[in-house]
């Protein structure tokens, strides 16, 4: 079986609600062309270590919060 046939068989086993991730990957959206800069990598590390600030609101709420600070 070729890699293409194997991949097609695996895709057939993926639930419909998870196919978005496969499609994004296949379109190249999941594989960035460049590495994040140093500041971004440091922010990822900070969040991984329990620091930083995780925001879950809307974009409008984010900008409102940023304008307060």
CHARMM-style PDB file with segment names, atoms N, HN, CA, C and O in Angstrom:
ATOM      1  N   UNK     1       0.859  -1.180   0.000  1.00  0.00      PROA
ATOM      2  CA  UNK     1       0.000   0.000   0.000  1.00  0.00      PROA
ATOM      3  C   UNK     1       0.900   1.236   0.000  1.00  0.00      PROA
ATOM      4  O   UNK     1       1.848   1.329   0.779  1.00  0.00      PROA
ATOM      5  N   UNK     2       0.594   2.158  -0.866  1.00  0.00      PROA
ATOM      6  HN  UNK     2      -0.176   2.083  -1.499  1.00  0.00      PROA
ATOM      7  CA  UNK     2       1.376   3.399  -0.935  1.00  0.00      PROA
ATOM      8  C   UNK     2       1.047   4.303   0.240  1.00  0.00      PROA
ATOM      9  O   UNK     2       0.032   4.122   0.913  1.00  0.00      PROA
ATOM     10  N   UNK     3       1.912   5.278   0.481  1.00  0.00      PROA
ATOM     11  HN  UNK     3       2.736   5.426  -0.066  1.00  0.00      PROA
ATOM     12  CA  UNK     3       1.653   6.260   1.540  1.00  0.00      PROA
ATOM     13  C   UNK     3       0.355   7.010   1.282  1.00  0.00      PROA
ATOM     14  O   UNK     3      -0.387   7.309   2.218  1.00  0.00      PROA
ATOM     15  N   UNK     4       0.077   7.314   0.023  1.00  0.00      PROA
ATOM     16  HN  UNK     4       0.680   7.070  -0.737  1.00  0.00      PROA
ATOM     17  CA  UNK     4      -1.155   8.038  -0.325  1.00  0.00      PROA
ATOM     18  C   UNK     4      -2.383   7.206   0.038  1.00  0.00      PROA
ATOM     19  O   UNK     4      -3.335   7.718   0.625  1.00  0.00      PROA
ATOM     20  N   UNK     5      -2.356   5.929  -0.313  1.00  0.00      PROA
ATOM     21  HN  UNK     5      -1.582   5.513  -0.791  1.00  0.00      PROA
ATOM     22  CA  UNK     5      -3.481   5.047   0.012  1.00  0.00      PROA
ATOM     23  C   UNK     5      -3.634   4.892   1.527  1.00  0.00      PROA
ATOM     24  O   UNK     5      -4.748   4.895   2.052  1.00  0.00      PROA
ATOM     25  N   UNK     6      -2.506   4.757   2.217  1.00  0.00      PROA
ATOM     26  HN  UNK     6      -1.602   4.755   1.790  1.00  0.00      PROA
ATOM     27  CA  UNK     6      -2.534   4.637   3.669  1.00  0.00      PROA
ATOM     28  C   UNK     6      -3.140   5.890   4.297  1.00  0.00      PROA
ATOM     29  O   UNK     6      -3.970   5.798   5.202  1.00  0.00      PROA
ATOM     30  N   UNK     7      -2.719   7.067   3.813  1.00  0.00      PROA
ATOM     31  HN  UNK     7      -2.044   7.142   3.078  1.00  0.00      PROA
ATOM     32  CA  UNK     7      -3.246   8.334   4.334  1.00  0.00      PROA
ATOM     33  C   UNK     7      -4.749   8.443   4.089  1.00  0.00      PROA
ATOM     34  O   UNK     7      -5.492   8.874   4.972  1.00  0.00      PROA
ATOM     35  N   UNK     8      -5.191   8.062   2.919  1.00  0.00      PROA
ATOM     36  HN  UNK     8      -4.587   7.712   2.203  1.00  0.00      PROA
ATOM     37  CA  UNK     8      -6.628   8.109   2.615  1.00  0.00      PROA
ATOM     38  C   UNK     8      -7.417   7.183   3.536  1.00  0.00      PROA
ATOM     39  O   UNK     8      -8.508   7.533   3.986  1.00  0.00      PROA
ATOM     40  N   UNK     9      -6.870   6.010   3.813  1.00  0.00      PROA
ATOM     41  HN  UNK     9      -5.984   5.726   3.447  1.00  0.00      PROA
ATOM     42  CA  UNK     9      -7.540   5.083   4.725  1.00  0.00      PROA
ATOM     43  C   UNK     9      -7.620   5.663   6.134  1.00  0.00      PROA
ATOM     44  O   UNK     9      -8.638   5.518   6.810  1.00  0.00      PROA
ATOM     45  N   UNK    10      -6.567   6.309   6.568  1.00  0.00      PROA
ATOM     46  HN  UNK    10      -5.740   6.428   6.019  1.00  0.00      PROA
ATOM     47  CA  UNK    10      -6.573   6.925   7.895  1.00  0.00      PROA
ATOM     48  C   UNK    10      -7.570   8.077   7.960  1.00  0.00      PROA
ATOM     49  O   UNK    10      -8.271   8.234   8.960  1.00  0.00      PROA
ATOM     50  N   UNK    11      -7.637   8.879   6.907  1.00  0.00      PROA
ATOM     51  HN  UNK    11      -7.067   8.751   6.095  1.00  0.00      PROA
ATOM     52  CA  UNK    11      -8.585  10.002   6.876  1.00  0.00      PROA
ATOM     53  C   UNK    11     -10.013   9.489   6.985  1.00  0.00      PROA
ATOM     54  O   UNK    11     -10.848  10.125   7.629  1.00  0.00      PROA
ATOM     55  N   UNK    12     -10.304   8.363   6.373  1.00  0.00      PROA
ATOM     56  HN  UNK    12      -9.626   7.846   5.850  1.00  0.00      PROA
ATOM     57  CA  UNK    12     -11.657   7.795   6.453  1.00  0.00      PROA
ATOM     58  C   UNK    12     -12.036   7.404   7.874  1.00  0.00      PROA
ATOM     59  O   UNK    12     -13.221   7.258   8.174  1.00  0.00      PROA
ATOM     60  N   UNK    13     -11.061   7.232   8.749  1.00  0.00      PROA
ATOM     61  HN  UNK    13     -10.098   7.350   8.505  1.00  0.00      PROA
ATOM     62  CA  UNK    13     -11.324   6.831  10.130  1.00  0.00      PROA
ATOM     63  C   UNK    13     -11.491   8.036  11.069  1.00  0.00      PROA
ATOM     64  O   UNK    13     -11.857   7.866  12.232  1.00  0.00      PROA
ATOM     65  N   UNK    14     -11.228   9.237  10.573  1.00  0.00      PROA
ATOM     66  HN  UNK    14     -10.931   9.375   9.628  1.00  0.00      PROA
ATOM     67  CA  UNK    14     -11.304  10.435  11.409  1.00  0.00      PROA
ATOM     68  C   UNK    14     -12.746  10.918  11.481  1.00  0.00      PROA
ATOM     69  O   UNK    14     -13.413  11.037  10.453  1.00  0.00      PROA
ATOM     70  N   UNK    15     -13.235  11.198  12.698  1.00  0.00      PROA
ATOM     71  HN  UNK    15     -12.693  11.101  13.533  1.00  0.00      PROA
ATOM     72  CA  UNK    15     -14.606  11.705  12.819  1.00  0.00      PROA
ATOM     73  C   UNK    15     -14.754  13.054  12.100  1.00  0.00      PROA
ATOM     74  O   UNK    15     -13.812  13.844  12.035  1.00  0.00      PROA
ATOM     75  N   UNK    16     -15.922  13.291  11.578  1.00  0.00      PROA
ATOM     76  HN  UNK    16     -16.687  12.649  11.631  1.00  0.00      PROA
ATOM     77  CA  UNK    16     -16.202  14.507  10.812  1.00  0.00      PROA
ATOM     78  C   UNK    16     -15.846  15.776  11.583  1.00  0.00      PROA
ATOM     79  O   UNK    16     -15.329  16.728  11.000  1.00  0.00      PROA
ATOM     80  N   UNK    17     -16.118  15.797  12.890  1.00  0.00      PROA
ATOM     81  HN  UNK    17     -16.538  15.023  13.364  1.00  0.00      PROA
ATOM     82  CA  UNK    17     -15.871  17.009  13.671  1.00  0.00      PROA
ATOM     83  C   UNK    17     -14.375  17.270  13.896  1.00  0.00      PROA
ATOM     84  O   UNK    17     -14.020  18.323  14.426  1.00  0.00      PROA
ATOM     85  N   UNK    18     -13.509  16.363  13.515  1.00  0.00      PROA
ATOM     86  HN  UNK    18     -13.797  15.508  13.084  1.00  0.00      PROA
ATOM     87  CA  UNK    18     -12.063  16.570  13.662  1.00  0.00      PROA
ATOM     88  C   UNK    18     -11.353  16.764  12.321  1.00  0.00      PROA
ATOM     89  O   UNK    18     -10.149  17.020  12.286  1.00  0.00      PROA
ATOM     90  N   UNK    19     -12.077  16.644  11.245  1.00  0.00      PROA
ATOM     91  HN  UNK    19     -13.055  16.436  11.273  1.00  0.00      PROA
ATOM     92  CA  UNK    19     -11.463  16.785   9.924  1.00  0.00      PROA
ATOM     93  C   UNK    19     -10.932  18.190   9.671  1.00  0.00      PROA
ATOM     94  O   UNK    19     -10.025  18.370   8.858  1.00  0.00      PROA
ATOM     95  N   UNK    20     -11.487  19.192  10.359  1.00  0.00      PROA
ATOM     96  HN  UNK    20     -12.224  19.046  11.019  1.00  0.00      PROA
ATOM     97  CA  UNK    20     -10.999  20.563  10.195  1.00  0.00      PROA
ATOM     98  C   UNK    20      -9.491  20.634  10.434  1.00  0.00      PROA
ATOM     99  O   UNK    20      -8.775  21.319   9.704  1.00  0.00      PROA
ATOM    100  N   UNK    21      -9.014  19.927  11.454  1.00  0.00      PROA
ATOM    101  HN  UNK    21      -9.596  19.370  12.047  1.00  0.00      PROA
ATOM    102  CA  UNK    21      -7.595  19.967  11.799  1.00  0.00      PROA
ATOM    103  C   UNK    21      -6.739  19.349  10.691  1.00  0.00      PROA
ATOM    104  O   UNK    21      -5.655  19.843  10.381  1.00  0.00      PROA
ATOM    105  N   UNK    22      -7.231  18.285  10.115  1.00  0.00      PROA
ATOM    106  HN  UNK    22      -8.111  17.883  10.368  1.00  0.00      PROA
ATOM    107  CA  UNK    22      -6.502  17.627   9.028  1.00  0.00      PROA
ATOM    108  C   UNK    22      -6.471  18.533   7.802  1.00  0.00      PROA
ATOM    109  O   UNK    22      -5.437  18.674   7.150  1.00  0.00      PROA
ATOM    110  N   UNK    23      -7.597  19.137   7.500  1.00  0.00      PROA
ATOM    111  HN  UNK    23      -8.437  19.023   8.030  1.00  0.00      PROA
ATOM    112  CA  UNK    23      -7.675  20.031   6.340  1.00  0.00      PROA
ATOM    113  C   UNK    23      -6.744  21.222   6.525  1.00  0.00      PROA
ATOM    114  O   UNK    23      -6.044  21.611   5.591  1.00  0.00      PROA
ATOM    115  N   UNK    24      -6.730  21.806   7.730  1.00  0.00      PROA
ATOM    116  HN  UNK    24      -7.298  21.489   8.489  1.00  0.00      PROA
ATOM    117  CA  UNK    24      -5.832  22.931   8.006  1.00  0.00      PROA
ATOM    118  C   UNK    24      -4.386  22.518   7.812  1.00  0.00      PROA
ATOM    119  O   UNK    24      -3.600  23.257   7.219  1.00  0.00      PROA
ATOM    120  N   UNK    25      -4.035  21.355   8.301  1.00  0.00      PROA
ATOM    121  HN  UNK    25      -4.674  20.755   8.782  1.00  0.00      PROA
ATOM    122  CA  UNK    25      -2.665  20.867   8.155  1.00  0.00      PROA
ATOM    123  C   UNK    25      -2.327  20.671   6.682  1.00  0.00      PROA
ATOM    124  O   UNK    25      -1.268  21.096   6.218  1.00  0.00      PROA
ATOM    125  N   UNK    26      -3.222  20.031   5.956  1.00  0.00      PROA
ATOM    126  HN  UNK    26      -4.082  19.685   6.333  1.00  0.00      PROA
ATOM    127  CA  UNK    26      -2.959  19.760   4.543  1.00  0.00      PROA
ATOM    128  C   UNK    26      -2.846  21.039   3.715  1.00  0.00      PROA
ATOM    129  O   UNK    26      -2.134  21.070   2.711  1.00  0.00      PROA
ATOM    130  N   UNK    27      -3.538  22.077   4.129  1.00  0.00      PROA
ATOM    131  HN  UNK    27      -4.116  22.052   4.944  1.00  0.00      PROA
ATOM    132  CA  UNK    27      -3.452  23.353   3.426  1.00  0.00      PROA
ATOM    133  C   UNK    27      -2.231  24.158   3.847  1.00  0.00      PROA
ATOM    134  O   UNK    27      -1.965  25.222   3.288  1.00  0.00      PROA
ATOM    135  N   UNK    28      -1.492  23.659   4.821  1.00  0.00      PROA
ATOM    136  HN  UNK    28      -1.708  22.795   5.274  1.00  0.00      PROA
ATOM    137  CA  UNK    28      -0.288  24.342   5.257  1.00  0.00      PROA
ATOM    138  C   UNK    28      -0.495  25.297   6.408  1.00  0.00      PROA
ATOM    139  O   UNK    28       0.469  25.906   6.874  1.00  0.00      PROA
ATOM    140  N   UNK    29      -1.724  25.452   6.886  1.00  0.00      PROA
ATOM    141  HN  UNK    29      -2.506  24.958   6.507  1.00  0.00      PROA
ATOM    142  CA  UNK    29      -1.992  26.390   7.968  1.00  0.00      PROA
ATOM    143  C   UNK    29      -1.378  25.918   9.281  1.00  0.00      PROA
ATOM    144  O   UNK    29      -1.042  26.742  10.131  1.00  0.00      PROA
ATOM    145  N   UNK    30      -1.227  24.630   9.459  1.00  0.00      PROA
ATOM    146  HN  UNK    30      -1.500  23.960   8.769  1.00  0.00      PROA
ATOM    147  CA  UNK    30      -0.701  24.103  10.714  1.00  0.00      PROA
ATOM    148  C   UNK    30       0.815  24.044  10.740  1.00  0.00      PROA
ATOM    149  O   UNK    30       1.405  23.724  11.772  1.00  0.00      PROA
ATOM    150  N   UNK    31       1.448  24.347   9.624  1.00  0.00      PROA
ATOM    151  HN  UNK    31       0.969  24.607   8.786  1.00  0.00      PROA
ATOM    152  CA  UNK    31       2.904  24.296   9.552  1.00  0.00      PROA
ATOM    153  C   UNK    31       3.415  25.683   9.176  1.00  0.00      PROA
ATOM    154  O   UNK    31       3.451  26.031   7.996  1.00  0.00      PROA
ATOM    155  N   UNK    32       3.811  26.475  10.172  1.00  0.00      PROA
ATOM    156  HN  UNK    32       3.781  26.192  11.131  1.00  0.00      PROA
ATOM    157  CA  UNK    32       4.273  27.827   9.855  1.00  0.00      PROA
ATOM    158  C   UNK    32       5.558  27.800   9.034  1.00  0.00      PROA
ATOM    159  O   UNK    32       6.392  26.907   9.181  1.00  0.00      PROA
ATOM    160  N   UNK    33       5.695  28.793   8.173  1.00  0.00      PROA
ATOM    161  HN  UNK    33       5.018  29.518   8.054  1.00  0.00      PROA
ATOM    162  CA  UNK    33       6.874  28.901   7.321  1.00  0.00      PROA
ATOM    163  C   UNK    33       8.081  29.437   8.076  1.00  0.00      PROA
ATOM    164  O   UNK    33       9.218  29.258   7.639  1.00  0.00      PROA
ATOM    165  N   UNK    34       7.841  30.090   9.202  1.00  0.00      PROA
ATOM    166  HN  UNK    34       6.917  30.236   9.556  1.00  0.00      PROA
ATOM    167  CA  UNK    34       8.943  30.685   9.940  1.00  0.00      PROA
ATOM    168  C   UNK    34       8.783  30.406  11.427  1.00  0.00      PROA
ATOM    169  O   UNK    34       7.686  30.110  11.901  1.00  0.00      PROA
ATOM    170  N   UNK    35       9.861  30.502  12.137  1.00  0.00      PROA
ATOM    171  HN  UNK    35      10.752  30.743  11.753  1.00  0.00      PROA
ATOM    172  CA  UNK    35       9.854  30.297  13.584  1.00  0.00      PROA
ATOM    173  C   UNK    35       9.348  31.556  14.283  1.00  0.00      PROA
ATOM    174  O   UNK    35       9.575  32.668  13.807  1.00  0.00      PROA
ATOM    175  N   UNK    36       8.663  31.380  15.416  1.00  0.00      PROA
ATOM    176  HN  UNK    36       8.479  30.476  15.803  1.00  0.00      PROA
ATOM    177  CA  UNK    36       8.283  32.556  16.207  1.00  0.00      PROA
ATOM    178  C   UNK    36       9.540  33.281  16.688  1.00  0.00      PROA
ATOM    179  O   UNK    36      10.589  32.666  16.877  1.00  0.00      PROA
ATOM    180  N   UNK    37       9.421  34.590  16.883  1.00  0.00      PROA
ATOM    181  HN  UNK    37       8.568  35.090  16.730  1.00  0.00      PROA
ATOM    182  CA  UNK    37      10.581  35.345  17.350  1.00  0.00      PROA
ATOM    183  C   UNK    37      10.850  35.052  18.820  1.00  0.00      PROA
ATOM    184  O   UNK    37      10.054  34.387  19.482  1.00  0.00      PROA
ATOM    185  N   UNK    38      11.965  35.548  19.321  1.00  0.00      PROA
ATOM    186  HN  UNK    38      12.611  36.088  18.783  1.00  0.00      PROA
ATOM    187  CA  UNK    38      12.402  35.273  20.689  1.00  0.00      PROA
ATOM    188  C   UNK    38      11.362  35.713  21.710  1.00  0.00      PROA
ATOM    189  O   UNK    38      11.092  34.987  22.668  1.00  0.00      PROA
ATOM    190  N   UNK    39      10.777  36.888  21.519  1.00  0.00      PROA
ATOM    191  HN  UNK    39      10.997  37.477  20.741  1.00  0.00      PROA
ATOM    192  CA  UNK    39       9.781  37.399  22.460  1.00  0.00      PROA
ATOM    193  C   UNK    39       8.574  36.463  22.549  1.00  0.00      PROA
ATOM    194  O   UNK    39       8.058  36.208  23.638  1.00  0.00      PROA
ATOM    195  N   UNK    40       8.132  35.961  21.411  1.00  0.00      PROA
ATOM    196  HN  UNK    40       8.551  36.169  20.527  1.00  0.00      PROA
ATOM    197  CA  UNK    40       6.991  35.044  21.385  1.00  0.00      PROA
ATOM    198  C   UNK    40       7.337  33.730  22.069  1.00  0.00      PROA
ATOM    199  O   UNK    40       6.538  33.202  22.842  1.00  0.00      PROA
ATOM    200  N   UNK    41       8.526  33.200  21.787  1.00  0.00      PROA
ATOM    201  HN  UNK    41       9.175  33.629  21.159  1.00  0.00      PROA
ATOM    202  CA  UNK    41       8.951  31.955  22.423  1.00  0.00      PROA
ATOM    203  C   UNK    41       9.035  32.113  23.942  1.00  0.00      PROA
ATOM    204  O   UNK    41       8.669  31.199  24.681  1.00  0.00      PROA
ATOM    205  N   UNK    42       9.515  33.265  24.407  1.00  0.00      PROA
ATOM    206  HN  UNK    42       9.813  34.007  23.806  1.00  0.00      PROA
ATOM    207  CA  UNK    42       9.579  33.535  25.845  1.00  0.00      PROA
ATOM    208  C   UNK    42       8.172  33.601  26.447  1.00  0.00      PROA
ATOM    209  O   UNK    42       7.951  33.136  27.565  1.00  0.00      PROA
ATOM    210  N   UNK    43       7.229  34.177  25.707  1.00  0.00      PROA
ATOM    211  HN  UNK    43       7.409  34.555  24.799  1.00  0.00      PROA
ATOM    212  CA  UNK    43       5.844  34.250  26.190  1.00  0.00      PROA
ATOM    213  C   UNK    43       5.244  32.850  26.295  1.00  0.00      PROA
ATOM    214  O   UNK    43       4.530  32.558  27.255  1.00  0.00      PROA
ATOM    215  N   UNK    44       5.521  31.984  25.327  1.00  0.00      PROA
ATOM    216  HN  UNK    44       6.101  32.221  24.547  1.00  0.00      PROA
ATOM    217  CA  UNK    44       5.045  30.598  25.391  1.00  0.00      PROA
ATOM    218  C   UNK    44       5.600  29.910  26.632  1.00  0.00      PROA
ATOM    219  O   UNK    44       4.869  29.224  27.346  1.00  0.00      PROA
ATOM    220  N   UNK    45       6.878  30.092  26.884  1.00  0.00      PROA
ATOM    221  HN  UNK    45       7.472  30.650  26.303  1.00  0.00      PROA
ATOM    222  CA  UNK    45       7.518  29.483  28.046  1.00  0.00      PROA
ATOM    223  C   UNK    45       6.898  29.998  29.337  1.00  0.00      PROA
ATOM    224  O   UNK    45       6.653  29.229  30.267  1.00  0.00      PROA
ATOM    225  N   UNK    46       6.645  31.296  29.390  1.00  0.00      PROA
ATOM    226  HN  UNK    46       6.844  31.921  28.635  1.00  0.00      PROA
ATOM    227  CA  UNK    46       6.029  31.897  30.573  1.00  0.00      PROA
ATOM    228  C   UNK    46       4.668  31.268  30.852  1.00  0.00      PROA
ATOM    229  O   UNK    46       4.368  30.914  31.992  1.00  0.00      PROA
ATOM    230  N   UNK    47       3.843  31.130  29.812  1.00  0.00      PROA
ATOM    231  HN  UNK    47       4.086  31.418  28.886  1.00  0.00      PROA
ATOM    232  CA  UNK    47       2.521  30.519  29.979  1.00  0.00      PROA
ATOM    233  C   UNK    47       2.640  29.053  30.383  1.00  0.00      PROA
ATOM    234  O   UNK    47       1.894  28.580  31.241  1.00  0.00      PROA
ATOM    235  N   UNK    48       3.575  28.336  29.768  1.00  0.00      PROA
ATOM    236  HN  UNK    48       4.181  28.720  29.071  1.00  0.00      PROA
ATOM    237  CA  UNK    48       3.771  26.920  30.105  1.00  0.00      PROA
ATOM    238  C   UNK    48       4.153  26.745  31.571  1.00  0.00      PROA
ATOM    239  O   UNK    48       3.839  25.722  32.180  1.00  0.00      PROA
ATOM    240  N   UNK    49       4.827  27.739  32.134  1.00  0.00      PROA
ATOM    241  HN  UNK    49       5.083  28.570  31.640  1.00  0.00      PROA
ATOM    242  CA  UNK    49       5.269  27.674  33.531  1.00  0.00      PROA
ATOM    243  C   UNK    49       4.263  28.291  34.499  1.00  0.00      PROA
ATOM    244  O   UNK    49       4.587  28.524  35.664  1.00  0.00      PROA
ATOM    245  N   UNK    50       3.049  28.555  34.028  1.00  0.00      PROA
ATOM    246  HN  UNK    50       2.786  28.366  33.082  1.00  0.00      PROA
ATOM    247  CA  UNK    50       1.994  29.045  34.898  1.00  0.00      PROA
ATOM    248  C   UNK    50       1.949  30.553  35.054  1.00  0.00      PROA
ATOM    249  O   UNK    50       1.149  31.055  35.844  1.00  0.00      PROA
ATOM    250  N   UNK    51       2.773  31.290  34.333  1.00  0.00      PROA
ATOM    251  HN  UNK    51       3.422  30.881  33.692  1.00  0.00      PROA
ATOM    252  CA  UNK    51       2.763  32.748  34.420  1.00  0.00      PROA
ATOM    253  C   UNK    51       1.931  33.363  33.310  1.00  0.00      PROA
ATOM    254  O   UNK    51       1.176  32.683  32.616  1.00  0.00      PROA
ATOM    255  N   UNK    52       2.090  34.652  33.165  1.00  0.00      PROA
ATOM    256  HN  UNK    52       2.703  35.205  33.729  1.00  0.00      PROA
ATOM    257  CA  UNK    52       1.411  35.360  32.087  1.00  0.00      PROA
ATOM    258  C   UNK    52      -0.065  35.545  32.348  1.00  0.00      PROA
ATOM    259  O   UNK    52      -0.549  35.317  33.456  1.00  0.00      PROA
ATOM    260  N   UNK    53      -0.772  35.959  31.323  1.00  0.00      PROA
ATOM    261  HN  UNK    53      -0.379  36.144  30.422  1.00  0.00      PROA
ATOM    262  CA  UNK    53      -2.197  36.232  31.425  1.00  0.00      PROA
ATOM    263  C   UNK    53      -2.886  35.582  30.238  1.00  0.00      PROA
ATOM    264  O   UNK    53      -2.565  35.881  29.088  1.00  0.00      PROA
ATOM    265  N   UNK    54      -3.822  34.705  30.512  1.00  0.00      PROA
ATOM    266  HN  UNK    54      -4.082  34.462  31.447  1.00  0.00      PROA
ATOM    267  CA  UNK    54      -4.580  34.023  29.463  1.00  0.00      PROA
ATOM    268  C   UNK    54      -5.926  34.712  29.326  1.00  0.00      PROA
ATOM    269  O   UNK    54      -6.696  34.762  30.285  1.00  0.00      PROA
ATOM    270  N   UNK    55      -6.220  35.247  28.143  1.00  0.00      PROA
ATOM    271  HN  UNK    55      -5.595  35.207  27.364  1.00  0.00      PROA
ATOM    272  CA  UNK    55      -7.464  35.979  27.903  1.00  0.00      PROA
ATOM    273  C   UNK    55      -8.422  35.117  27.092  1.00  0.00      PROA
ATOM    274  O   UNK    55      -8.019  34.502  26.105  1.00  0.00      PROA
ATOM    275  N   UNK    56      -9.687  35.068  27.503  1.00  0.00      PROA
ATOM    276  HN  UNK    56     -10.014  35.568  28.305  1.00  0.00      PROA
ATOM    277  CA  UNK    56     -10.661  34.222  26.809  1.00  0.00      PROA
ATOM    278  C   UNK    56     -11.884  34.982  26.314  1.00  0.00      PROA
ATOM    279  O   UNK    56     -12.849  34.359  25.870  1.00  0.00      PROA
ATOM    280  N   UNK    57     -11.870  36.313  26.377  1.00  0.00      PROA
ATOM    281  HN  UNK    57     -11.086  36.819  26.737  1.00  0.00      PROA
ATOM    282  CA  UNK    57     -13.026  37.091  25.953  1.00  0.00      PROA
ATOM    283  C   UNK    57     -13.012  37.396  24.462  1.00  0.00      PROA
ATOM    284  O   UNK    57     -12.234  36.824  23.699  1.00  0.00      PROA
ATOM    285  N   UNK    58     -13.882  38.303  24.070  1.00  0.00      PROA
ATOM    286  HN  UNK    58     -14.514  38.768  24.690  1.00  0.00      PROA
ATOM    287  CA  UNK    58     -13.973  38.719  22.668  1.00  0.00      PROA
ATOM    288  C   UNK    58     -12.859  39.708  22.345  1.00  0.00      PROA
ATOM    289  O   UNK    58     -12.183  40.208  23.244  1.00  0.00      PROA
ATOM    290  N   UNK    59     -12.675  39.982  21.086  1.00  0.00      PROA
ATOM    291  HN  UNK    59     -13.224  39.576  20.356  1.00  0.00      PROA
ATOM    292  CA  UNK    59     -11.671  40.955  20.655  1.00  0.00      PROA
ATOM    293  C   UNK    59     -12.000  42.336  21.224  1.00  0.00      PROA
ATOM    294  O   UNK    59     -11.112  43.073  21.651  1.00  0.00      PROA
ATOM    295  N   UNK    60     -13.281  42.669  21.221  1.00  0.00      PROA
ATOM    296  HN  UNK    60     -14.002  42.071  20.873  1.00  0.00      PROA
ATOM    297  CA  UNK    60     -13.711  43.961  21.779  1.00  0.00      PROA
ATOM    298  C   UNK    60     -13.346  44.061  23.258  1.00  0.00      PROA
ATOM    299  O   UNK    60     -12.865  45.097  23.716  1.00  0.00      PROA
ATOM    300  N   UNK    61     -13.575  42.982  23.998  1.00  0.00      PROA
ATOM    301  HN  UNK    61     -13.965  42.140  23.625  1.00  0.00      PROA
ATOM    302  CA  UNK    61     -13.231  42.969  25.420  1.00  0.00      PROA
ATOM    303  C   UNK    61     -11.715  43.064  25.623  1.00  0.00      PROA
ATOM    304  O   UNK    61     -11.248  43.724  26.551  1.00  0.00      PROA
ATOM    305  N   UNK    62     -10.955  42.403  24.752  1.00  0.00      PROA
ATOM    306  HN  UNK    62     -11.334  41.867  23.998  1.00  0.00      PROA
ATOM    307  CA  UNK    62      -9.491  42.462  24.848  1.00  0.00      PROA
ATOM    308  C   UNK    62      -9.010  43.890  24.684  1.00  0.00      PROA
ATOM    309  O   UNK    62      -8.204  44.364  25.485  1.00  0.00      PROA
ATOM    310  N   UNK    63      -9.487  44.583  23.666  1.00  0.00      PROA
ATOM    311  HN  UNK    63     -10.141  44.198  23.016  1.00  0.00      PROA
ATOM    312  CA  UNK    63      -9.043  45.951  23.451  1.00  0.00      PROA
ATOM    313  C   UNK    63      -9.479  46.873  24.585  1.00  0.00      PROA
ATOM    314  O   UNK    63      -8.741  47.785  24.960  1.00  0.00      PROA
ATOM    315  N   UNK    64     -10.665  46.645  25.132  1.00  0.00      PROA
ATOM    316  HN  UNK    64     -11.264  45.905  24.828  1.00  0.00      PROA
ATOM    317  CA  UNK    64     -11.130  47.431  26.271  1.00  0.00      PROA
ATOM    318  C   UNK    64     -10.190  47.232  27.459  1.00  0.00      PROA
ATOM    319  O   UNK    64      -9.832  48.192  28.141  1.00  0.00      PROA
ATOM    320  N   UNK    65      -9.792  45.984  27.702  1.00  0.00      PROA
ATOM    321  HN  UNK    65     -10.083  45.204  27.148  1.00  0.00      PROA
ATOM    322  CA  UNK    65      -8.868  45.697  28.799  1.00  0.00      PROA
ATOM    323  C   UNK    65      -7.502  46.329  28.540  1.00  0.00      PROA
ATOM    324  O   UNK    65      -6.887  46.872  29.458  1.00  0.00      PROA
ATOM    325  N   UNK    66      -7.030  46.262  27.317  1.00  0.00      PROA
ATOM    326  HN  UNK    66      -7.529  45.821  26.571  1.00  0.00      PROA
ATOM    327  CA  UNK    66      -5.726  46.860  26.990  1.00  0.00      PROA
ATOM    328  C   UNK    66      -5.743  48.359  27.173  1.00  0.00      PROA
ATOM    329  O   UNK    66      -4.741  48.938  27.593  1.00  0.00      PROA
ATOM    330  N   UNK    67      -6.855  49.003  26.868  1.00  0.00      PROA
ATOM    331  HN  UNK    67      -7.669  48.533  26.527  1.00  0.00      PROA
ATOM    332  CA  UNK    67      -6.956  50.459  26.996  1.00  0.00      PROA
ATOM    333  C   UNK    67      -7.007  50.893  28.467  1.00  0.00      PROA
ATOM    334  O   UNK    67      -6.660  52.029  28.791  1.00  0.00      PROA
ATOM    335  N   UNK    68      -7.438  49.991  29.353  1.00  0.00      PROA
ATOM    336  HN  UNK    68      -7.720  49.068  29.090  1.00  0.00      PROA
ATOM    337  CA  UNK    68      -7.477  50.290  30.789  1.00  0.00      PROA
ATOM    338  C   UNK    68      -6.085  50.311  31.403  1.00  0.00      PROA
ATOM    339  O   UNK    68      -5.852  51.017  32.385  1.00  0.00      PROA
ATOM    340  N   UNK    69      -5.177  49.560  30.846  1.00  0.00      PROA
ATOM    341  HN  UNK    69      -5.367  48.988  30.048  1.00  0.00      PROA
ATOM    342  CA  UNK    69      -3.830  49.418  31.433  1.00  0.00      PROA
ATOM    343  C   UNK    69      -2.865  50.420  30.883  1.00  0.00      PROA
ATOM    344  OT1 UNK    69      -1.697  50.431  31.273  1.00  0.00      PROA
TER     345      UNK     69
END
